[in-house]
């Protein structure tokens, strides 16, 4: 039975990855201490998930309730399993734009320094393992905000003949822009993961993700906006829209589709340090205004909304992912869920 190490194993992407690989009869070593739940004061069903995994998968799932910054304890896992670790899926992170600006040193310690140590432990103990890092489209900073957008009734968008109408690809610059503090710590980890692949020849792959959603997401004002929006609708509470009149565009992908992409690169590993953009694409792109309309059409209930004029510093006015590179490398991978499905 092959061992897979998953950090953030009870988070949105991490939990879907855990279930996916357990169903494929791998043994999963899960690291998660519910720090996100404590930071944002939200219910994450942390204990319920552990009980579920241990009841259904028995000894196939082994849980480590430790902080990924507890480097001695993390290193012990690598020491104990060494080359028996076939895959590392690193999803644990501090994920909030706003929270990172208030706590920049903690944010950097979680996102960048912990990733640095994981890479070093991989190099030291299990060099043959595939190392997947979940990065972010915030790696590209806010350069997209300076495109010549057309303001339409429900969204900002580019003209059809614009170079990036289909979305942003991996050749777009990550330099000379404002990333947010969260974006900075993630792009630091992103570059570290690339370098450990290219310099040390580790099997590292970086996925730059946009908005990821799914059934088990625990949304909050700080992060996980789609889940949080639906929660506000259910509770008849106000949802706060920050900047751009609610016409800012995001593409949304289901966490299960992300995890399937992980499996493809594990089965057929690209060259070390490869970067892939992964998201919903233009077909799964939507604005806040359009999401409000979708929710009304699906539920018959109107979302109560309050608007703040000034956008978050470094936040994207528009983001659509161009996945041409990944789709050409793995043509059998497909988006399985639309925004309405999600």
C-alpha positions, 0 to 999 in steps of 0.5 A: 500500500503506497503512502500519501502525505497530505497537509491540510487533510481536513480542509476543502481541497485536502479532504477531497484529496484524502477521500479520493486517494483512500478510495483508490486504496492508498494509505493517507498520512494526514496533517491537520490541526484545524488552525483555520477554524480557530483563526476565523472562529468558524465551524469546520467539522474537524472532529467529525471528519476524523471520526468519519475517516477512521470509521470508514477507512480504519488504519488506512488513514493516519491522522497527525494533529500537529501544526505544519510549523512544528518542524521537529514533529513533521520531520519525524513523519518523514523520518519514519516513512522515508521513501515509502512516501510516494506523493506529498499533496501540500494544501495547508495554508493561511488563505485569507487576503485580509487576515494576512495584512493584519498578521503578516509574519504568521502568514509568512511562517505558515505559507512560505517557511513551512513549505520550505521545510516540507521541501527540504524534508522531501529532498532529505528523506524521499527524493522520489516522491511527487510533491504537489503544491497548491499555489494561487492566482494571486501569484500574478499580482494585480497586473490584470487590473490594468487591462482595458475592461468593458463595463457591462451590465453585470460584469467587467470583461475584455473584448473578444479580440483581447489577447487574454480573453480566454484567460491568463496563462502561465507566461503572464508576469508575476513581477512588478505588481501588488500581490497582497501579503497573502499573495506574497507568502504564496508566491514565495512558496511557489518559487521555492517549490519550482526551485527545488524541482529545477535545482534539486531535481525533485518531482515538484508540480505547482498548481496556481488555483483561483476560486475553489469551492465544494460541498465540504467548504467552511466559508467565512468573511475572510475566505471561501466567499461562495460558501459564505455567500450561500450561508448569508442567504440561508441565515438572511444576513447581509453579504458584504461586497468589497469594491468594483460594484460587484462586477468583479469576475472570478472563475470557479472550480470544484475541489473534486476536479482539482483533486482529479488533476492531482491524480493525473500529474501523479500518474504521469509526472511532468518535468520538475518545477512545472507550473499549471494554472487551474480554474473554472475557465471562461465557461465557469466564470461569474461576477458577484452580481451574476451569482446573486441572480443565480442564487435567486433563480435557484432558491427564489430568495434574494441575497441581502447585500451591502457594498463597500466602494473601495476594493481590497488592495491588490485584489483582482478586478477580473480573473479567468484561468487559461488552462490550455497548458494543462489540458494539452498535457492531460487531454482526458481531464475535464471540468465536471461541474458548472457553477450551478452544479457547485 
